[in-house]
Amino acid sequence: MVVYIIIMSMELLYLEKIDSTNKYAKENLSSLADMTVVYTSEQTSGRGRLNRKWSYLGGNNIYASIVLKPSEEIKEVYSNLTQYLSLVLTEVFEEYGVDSRIKWPNDVRVNGKKISGILAESAFVGGKLLGLILGFGVNLNCQKKDIENIDQPATSLNLEVGAEINREEFLKKVLDKFCLRYNKFIEDGFLLIREDYKKRAEFLNRPVTVRVFDKEICGIAEDITDNGALKIIDDSDNEQVLLIGDIL
């Protein structure tokens, strides 16, 4: 089943079952309009960042990808869109009375348990940027037994609030809030959200281990820079500024 819905300036494309919303968006990028959102009830071959294993937790959760076509040239701010979306998600969780935190760069967690993840991809044609795909999953309505079988601590919104969550209502809140500052974010960059992001960062001023490709860097997470990089004082008291990586 395919359903088209319009929310604010976004067009929603609902597919009842699909292998991956990101894969579908990437394969159909040239025919999908800017600000199209592909979402589904059943995703059979999703994946996380760094090709991590991904678990399907039932149809009443969020499996979605936002198609963005801001320009034909790549800009530094595009790499911060995952951080922008992670902030948006924390703000929506707050509307449900749930205090969530960001694990750099873009996982969202509640009391150290993952509740949402983001995977960004891009596509080029002849050196020109065809578009960006901002995929995200949110655990909205999960059974406790299913959550406990995941290979990392996880939770879902229904378990946190003790009630079932309306998927369409939640998705609308996310997309409305995403649209609210999107154009200004593209114009101003990460600096627009830096302070709000830092307030919701769970890792600052704490010891962390960050994996960058096949290397691990240990130290104190001191700050987030104006362009969204993680500043660490490593175990040798040297300052390291990481543009990419994954906090373990």
N, C-alpha and C positions, 0 to 999 in steps of 0.2 A: 504494500500500500504506500502511495506517495501522496503527501499532503503539503500544500503551500499555505503559509500563514504570514501576515505582515505585522511586525512589531516595530513601532517607531520607524526608523530608517532601515530596518533590517528585514530581510525576507527569510523565513524559516522553511526549510525543506525537510520534511519528516519522511524517513524510510523505515518501515517496520522492522526489517532485519537486514544487516549488512556486515561485511567482514570488518571494516574499519571506516569510521567517518573521515579520518585524515586521509586514508588511501582513496576513498571515493572523491573527496574534495580535490586531491592532487590530480587524479586521473581525469577529472572533469573541470579543471580550473579555468580553461579557456572559455567555457560556456557558462560558468557561474558568475553572477554579478558580484561586484564589490559589496561587502556586508551581508553576504548570504550565510546562513547558519544551517549546517547539515546536522541533524540529530536522529537518534534511533532508540528503539526499545531493546534491541538485541544486537550486540556487537560480538562477532565470533572470533576475530583475530586482532584485537587491540594490542597495543604495546606501549610501554612506558619509556621514559628517557633512558639513554644508554642501552637500549634494547632489553630493558628489564622485563621480566615476566609480568603479565597483566592478567588480572582475574575478573571474570564476568560475575556480577553479583545480583543479577535479576533485572527485570524489565523496568522497574519503577525507580531507576536511578538516572543520572545524567551521563550521556555519551554524546558529545557534540564537538563540532569543529566550526570555527568562524573563518570565513574567507575574507581576506583583506587585500585591497589593491590600491594602496595609497600613492604609488608612483612607479615608474619604470626603472628607477635607480635605487640601489640599496642605500639606506641611511643608518647611521649608528643607532638611532632611537628604536629601530625595528627590533633589535635584539633585546630591548627592554619591555617589549609587549607582554611577555610572559609574566614579568614582575608586575606590570600594570594589572593584568587579569587576576593575579594572585591577591593583590590588594582589594580589587573589586569583590572577590569571593569572600574575603574576611569581613568586608563591610556588610555583605548580604547575610552572612552567618550571624552577625551582631543583631540584625533585625529579628532573628529567631531566638535571641537571648543567649547565643553561644559565643564564648570568647575563643577565637581561633588565632593561631600564630603562623608566621611564614618561616619555613626552613629554606634558606638561600639556595638557589635563586627563586624557586617558585612553588614548592610543595606547600600545602596548607595542612596544618595539624591542630588537633584539639587535645590538650594534655599529653603531648608527645605522640599522639596517634594520628596517622594520616587519614584525612577525610577527602582530600582532593589533590589531583595531579594535573600537570599541564605539559603538553608536547607541541613545540612549534616547529614548522617545516617551511621551506621556501622552494619556489620553482623558477627557473630562468629559461628564456628562449633567446638564442643569439646574443647573449650578454645582457639582455634586458630582463628586469624582474617581472615575471608574469603574475606573481602573487604570493601572499603569505597565508599559511594555514595555522590557526591557533586552536589546537585540539585540547579539550579538557574533559575530565571525568569527575563526578561528584558522587560520593556515597550518600544517597538521600534516604532510601528505605531498604535496610538490610537486616537479615536475620543474624542474631548474635553468633550462632553456630557457624555461619558462612564467613563472617568477619574473622573469627578465631582461626580459620584455616588458611588465611593469607600469610605469606612469608615475612611479614613485618607487622608491628603494632598498627592497628587500624580501627576506625570507628565510623559511624554514620550519623546523619543528622537526626533521624528518627530515634535512635538509641540515646542520643544526647538530650532530646527534648521530651521523650516519652510519648510521642504521637506520630502518626503517619504524615508525611510531607507531600503536598500537592506538587507534582513535578513541573507542570506547565507554569504554575504560579512562581515557583522558584526560578525557573529558567528565564521568565520574563523579568524578574527582579535583576538578575545578573546582566541580561542584555541591555535593559534600560540604563542601568548604572554604568555599564561599559561605554555606551554611546554618549553618556553625559559629558565626559571629559576627554573622549577619544581624540577629537580634532585638536584640542589644546595640547594634549599629551604629545601628539605627533609634532606639533609646532615647538613646544618648549622642552621636550625630552624628559628624562628621568627626574630631573630637578623639580619638576612640578609635583611629584608624589614622594620625594625623598623622605621628608619628615614623617608623613603618614606611614610610609613603608617601614621606617626605622621603629616607629612606635609598636608595630606589630611583628617585629623580628624577634624570634625566640632565641637566636644564637649570639646576639651582641654581648660583648664583655664576658664571654664564656670560652673555655677551652674547646677547640674544635679540631677535627681532622678532615681535611679536604682532599679528595682525590681529583687530580688533574691528569687525565689520560692514565698512564701507568705509574704516576708518582703520587705520593701522599705527603701533604704538608700539615704539620701540627703547630698549633699556637693559639693565641688569644684573638678572637674576632673583635677587632677594635672599632670598625666603622664601615659604613657604606658610602662610597664616593658619589660625587655629583652625577656620574654616568652609570651608577648601579653596580660597580665592582665591589668586591669584598676585600677590605683591608685587614691583613693579619700581621700580628707581631709574632714571628715564629720562635721556635725553641732556642734559636741562637740570637734572639733579640734583633733580628733583621725585619724590616718592613716588607711585606709581600702584598702586591695588589693583584687580585685574581679576577679576570674578566669572565673566565669559565671555570667550571669545576662542580663538584658535588659533595656536600657535607655528609659524612658518613655517620 
